[in-house]
């Protein structure tokens, strides 16, 4: 497998999602025309965009054990993308985000539906309730896609523990993220723990374990952890940088969105450790302030940069990525797949979205 094959794998995953979502959306609309907006929203959210990192890492985890390419394994791995869809929809609710991929977040979409349809009651509450249900539906669909993937009973059973662990850790990480905001902490160690569980483990390490489980080769788990854990943390740290410094035209979210949402990231924790008291007060007052102007965001960005926090986090991303690649190069992962995993490591940590 080479880079061209990686592109083809992404296309296969997209194809599975289109086919599966078409069938499930039809089942929804068969219940009643009232569910047409739900079917349309789910179809668009799932099929329009997305990097497909989790199913890609899962399938590479399977192939890296020396197992043969199989379409049903691709379908099984694609179920992980629907877990991610659940996380994104719920994350936008928890963060109060207005947009996702340059489009209204699901809760805002259904809030607008309520307003435009002149429904009774509170439109914001309707939007939030709808988004919670659509996120839950994505999680249900993840189970269904795995069941319907065509893998054997033994393979299905083998994958269950990892699949459950992945979702447990994701929910735990999401709660830790919410808790850190409520506690208003500025601990680098605590922020790294959130990064590890909220995104790192479920984005890379657990998908690799999932692939190894489907192959029936759990002996690869340590190798995949040695590679996936540091890479997963680097992946989330890149997200943290983009959440403050990302280009809105590329990320699909307003500049400095993480500041307005009060995210207690490693980037913010290092900033608070490094900057002077007066600057620390400016950053503290900006965190969680939804009415920040572009000028306010620029001021915080300048403080972060001047404090050296941005440079420190960039170095940490590089060091963690190098650690992951080094572990991979000294592993028993199949040679060609190891090369593709190394390429994925670079893509995951040097991306702009």
N, C-alpha and C positions, 0 to 999 in steps of 0.2 A: 504494500500500500504506500503510495506517494501522495504529494500534495493534491494532484488531480483527483486521486481516489478519495481524499478527504472531502473535496468539494462534492464529489458524487455521493458520498455517504450523507452529507448534509441534505442533498436533494432527495435521497431515499427517505430520510427522516421526515422531510417536509411532505413528501408524497403520502407517507403513512398517516400523518396528521390530517391532511386534507381528506383522505378517504374515510378515516375513522370519524372525523368531525361531521362530515356530510351525513353519515348514517345516524349518528347520535342526534344531530340537529333535526333530522327528519322525524325521529322518534319523539322529540319534544313537541314539534308542531302538530304531530298526530294527536297529542293530548288536547290541544286547543289552540286557536289562533292567538290567544292571549300570550302564548309563549314564543311567538315569532320574534319579539325583541331579544329574548334570552338566547334563542338559537342563533340569531344574527350576531349578537355581541360575542358569544362564545366562539363562533366560527372565525370572526375577524381577529379576535385577540389571539387565538391559538395559531392561526395560519399566516397572519400578516406580520412578518418580522420575527426576531429572536435568533440568538446565536447557536442554539441547540447544543451548548457545551455539555450538558449532563448526559444526554443519550450518546453523544460522540465519545465522551470519556468511558461510558459504560461499554460500548461496543469495542473500543480499543482495549479495554480491560479484558474483555472476552478473547479477542484475537491475540493479545499479548501473551496468553498462556499457550499459544501454539494451536489453538482450536480453529477449525475451518470456518470460512464465511458462510452465514446462513441468514436467509431473509427473515425467518421467524424470530431469530435473535435480535435483528434490527428492530422488529416491531416491539419485542419485549422491552428493549432498551429505550424505545421512544416513549414508553409509559412515564419515564422519569421527567420528561418535558412537561407533562400535565401536572406533576407535583410542583414544578417550578411555576406554572401558570397560577396555581392556587396561591403560592407564596407571594407572587407579584400583586395579584388582585387584593389580597388581604393586607399586604405591606402598604399599598397605596391608601387603604382605609385607615390603618394605624398611623401613618405619617401625615394624613390629610393632604396628600398630593393631588394636584388638579390634573396633571397630565401624565401620560405614559406613551413613549414613542411618538411624540408630537401630536397625540390625540388625547381627547378627554379620558381620564381614568374611569374605570367602570362605574364607580359610585357617582361620579359627576355625570356620566352618560345617562344613568337612570334617574338621577335628579332632574336632568333636563327633560327626560321623557315625561316625568310627573308634571313638570311645569307646562310643557307644551300640550299635554293631554287634558289639562285642567282637572287633574285628579283631586280628590279630597284629602285633607291631612297635610302633614309636613313633608315637603319634597326632599329635603336633605335626609330625613330619617328613612324615607322610601329608598333613596339612592344607596345609603349605607346598608340597609337590610338586603337589598338586591345584590350588592357586591359580595356580602358575606355568603349568601346562598350560591352565587356563581362560583366563588372560590371553592366552596364545599363541593359543588358539582364537579369541578375540575379534578378534585381529589378522588371522587367516586369514579370518574372516567379513567383515571390512572389505573385503578384496580381493574376496571373492565378491559382496558386495552391489554394489560398483562395477561389476564385470563384468556382473552380472545387471540393472543399473539400466535398461537400454534406451537408453542414450546411443549415439551413433554411434561407429564405429571411430576417426574423426578426433578426436572429443571425448575419447574414452578415452585416446588417445595424448597429446593435448595436456595432459591432467591428470597424467600419470605423473611428470614431473619434480618438480612441486610436491608431489604425494602422497608421493614418496620423501623429498624434502627435509624435509617436515613430520615424518615419522617418524624420520629421522636426527637432527634437532635435538631432538626429544622425548627420545630415548634418551641423547643427549649431555647434555642438561640434567638428566636423572635421575641420571646418573653424577656430574655436577658437584655435585649436591645431596648425594649420598652422600659424595663426597670432602670437601666442606666440613665435614661433621660429623666425619669422621675426622681432618681437619687441625685441627679446633677453631678455625677462623679467626673473626675479628671484623671483617672488612673490609667496609665498605659497598659498595665498588666490586665486589668479588667476589660479594657477596650479590645485587647488582643483576643481575650476569651470569647467576647461577643463575635468578633470577626471569624474566629475558628468555627463556632457552632452555627452562627446565623447563615454563613455562606460557604466558608472554606470546606468543611467536611461534606456537606450535602451537594456541593457543586463538583467536587473532584474526587476526594478520597472514597466516599461511599459509592458513587457511580462505578469507580474502578473495582471496588469490592463486589458490586452487583454483577459486573461482567465476569469476574472470577468465579462467583457462585454459580452463574449460568453454565460456565464451563466445567463446573464440578471440581475446581482446583483452588480451594481456599488457602493452599500453601503460598499463593502469590499475595496474600493480604498484607504481610509485613512489607514486602517490596513496594506495594502500591501505597501503603501508608507513608513509608519513607519518602516517596515521591509526592504523594497527594496532599499530605498535611502542610508542608511548607509552601507548596504551590497554591493551595487553597487560601492560605493566609495572605500570600502575595496578591492573589486574585481579588480578595476583598479590600485590601489596602489600595489597590488601583481604583476600585469602586469609590472608596472614600475620597481619593484625590479628585476623581471626576465629579463627585458630588459637590465639590467646592469650586473647582477650576474648569470643569468641563464646558465645552462649547454647546449652548442650548440647541443650535441647529443640528448638531451631531447626536447629542445624548437624548434629545427629545424632552428634556426637563429644563426649567429655568436655571440660570446661573446661580450658584450658591444655595440650591434647594436644601442641602443637608444642614446649612446654617439656620435657615428659617424653620426647619423641622426639629432643630435642637439635637441633632445626632451627636452622641458622645463617642466619636471615632478616635482611633489612634492619632490621626493628624491633629485633632483638636487637643487631645491629652498632651501631646508633645509640645504644642504651641503654648498651652497654659503652664507647662513646666519651664519653658524657656523665656517667655516674654516678661517684660517689666509689669509692675502692679497696675499702672494706668492702662496699659494695653490689655492686660488680663481682664480688667473691668469692662473694657469695650467689647471684647469677645464674649464675655459672660452675659452681657446685656443683649447681645445680638442673637445668641443661641435661643431658638424657639420663638423668636419675634417674627411673626408671619408678615408684618407690614414693612420689613426692611426694603429700602430702595436699592437700585443698582449701585448707587454711590456708597451706601452702607456696606454692601457686599464687597465692593472693591476695597474699602478700608480694612475689612477683616482679612481679605486675601493678602493685602500688603503686610499686615501684621504677621500672618502665618509664614509668609515668605521671609520676611525680615528676621523672624525668630529662629530661622534655620530648620523649622519643623518640616517644611516641604522637602528640603534636601535630605533630612534624616529619614523620612518615610520613603523617599525614592531609593535611597541606599538600602533600606530594609527590604524593599520589594526586590531589588537586584540580588541581595544576599540570599533571600529565601528562594528565589528562582534558581540561583546557582546551586544552592543546596539540593533542591529537588532534582535538577538535571544531573548533578553528580551522583545522586543515589540511583538514578535511572541507568546511567552509564555503567554502573558497577552491579547491575542486576541481571537476572536470567530472563528478562522480558525478551520476547522474540525480536530479532534485530531490526527488521523493517518497521515493526510497530513501535519499537523504542524510538526510532527516528521521528515517527509521526507524533508520538507523545511529546517529544522534545519541541517539535514545531508548535504543538498545541500550547505548551508552556509559554512560549514566546507570545503567541497570539493572545493568550489569556491575561498576560501581565503588561503587555505594551499596547493594548487596545485603546481606542478613543471613545468607545461606547460601553 
